[in-house]
Amino acid sequence: MMPDSAKTASQALMLGSRLTKRLKHLKKWARRVGVEAFRLYDRDIPEIPLALDYYGSAVSGSLYKRPYQVEDEEERLWLSVMSQTIADALTIPPERIFLKTRERQRGKAQYSKLPGQGVTLDTREGDLVFRVNLSNYLDTGLFLDARKARAFVKTQAAGKRVLNLFCYTGAFSVYAASGGASTVDSVDLSKTYLDWAMLNLSLNGFEARRLTSRHAMDVGRFLEEARQRRLVWDLIVLDPPSFSNSKKMQGTFDIRRDHRALIRQCIGLLAPGGSLFFSVNARGFRLKPAEFYGLSIQDLSDILIDEDFQGKKMPSRYLVKTQYAGKDTIDRS
């Protein structure tokens, strides 16, 4: 079945117009704050279910599953038209537009490697730089919606021992190190992502200072071994997947089912006055403070939203303290 050419052409015009307006607006903001990569479009037009991230010389994007059935060939042709529209609107060569199809799925499938040779570039956030892969994964290695969350962790890190769990490519670790952390431990089950995290730390000059260490192991096992060794940290970053069934771990991980035990494990490893930064991307998730007696839980979800994600659904984010230590100062700009 061929796509409706008139309908597709109309959608292409709408998308091109929207991209032109958004780019003009966001480029001014990005230049002012020193950001090179940002979310340009996020399903703004219901008939065009794309999410597009702008990297200056390239675009990485995803086509989300439609609520109705579309033949594969029809979708492929539609996506080809939209890709050319994006290239024309942003004056970027078509071969630098990387669009993937994102299905609703559970587990680490969103991080699965796609076939083909990797196309990478380095992108800046302020005075920090991160290596992203535009072509080989559904996600590039840098979650742009966590930019404000990373900046918040930086403000909390000075002089502290920081533990970054489910560290992925280490962006929180880089920000913690840049904020003056005394040590940064990064934990992830994937050696590939830990190597990527160490690359990001090295790009920013932190790996050579020997303040960082990596641990390729299941987070649950790491936390249990840390408890047995009586290790403690001043700040723990907990940004887990919503679900995982990796063959490298025992059983499955489900954040809705397992978050209480996981949070309590982390709290048990905090030094007096320490804090836990907890972020979760599960749809509709909210912590219930009544389930954590004796802890101070500050909901940051509506605060840590940057300009390119205004009005969008964001991950839930919390600062959990072992004891109340006064009002936190949060940059709301």
Salt bridges, closest charged atoms under 4 A:
ASP42 OD2 - ARG39 NH1 2.83
ASP42 OD1 - ARG43 NE 3.33
ASP44 OD2 - ARG18 NE 2.89
ASP44 OD1 - LYS312 NZ 2.96
ASP53 OD1 - ARG39 NE 2.33
GLU73 OE2 - ARG76 NH2 2.65
GLU75 OE2 - ARG66 NE 2.97
GLU103 OE1 - LYS65 NZ 3.84
ASP122 OD1 - ARG131 NE 2.26
GLU125 OE2 - ARG147 NE 3.84
GLU125 OE2 - ARG150 NH2 2.75
ASP139 OD1 - ARG102 NH2 2.94
ASP185 OD1 - HIS215 NE2 3.07
ASP195 OD2 - LYS191 NZ 3.02
ASP195 OD1 - ARG214 NH1 2.72
GLU224 OE2 - ARG227 NH2 2.54
GLU225 OE2 - ARG221 NH1 3.09
ASP234 OD1 - ARG161 NH2 2.89
ASP254 OD2 - ARG106 NH2 2.95
ASP258 OD1 - ARG257 NE 2.77
GLU291 OE1 - ARG260 NE 2.92
ASP306 OD2 - ARG147 NH1 2.91
GLU307 OE2 - HIS25 NE2 3.01
ASP308 OD2 - ARG147 NH2 2.93
ASP328 OD1 - LYS321 NZ 3.83
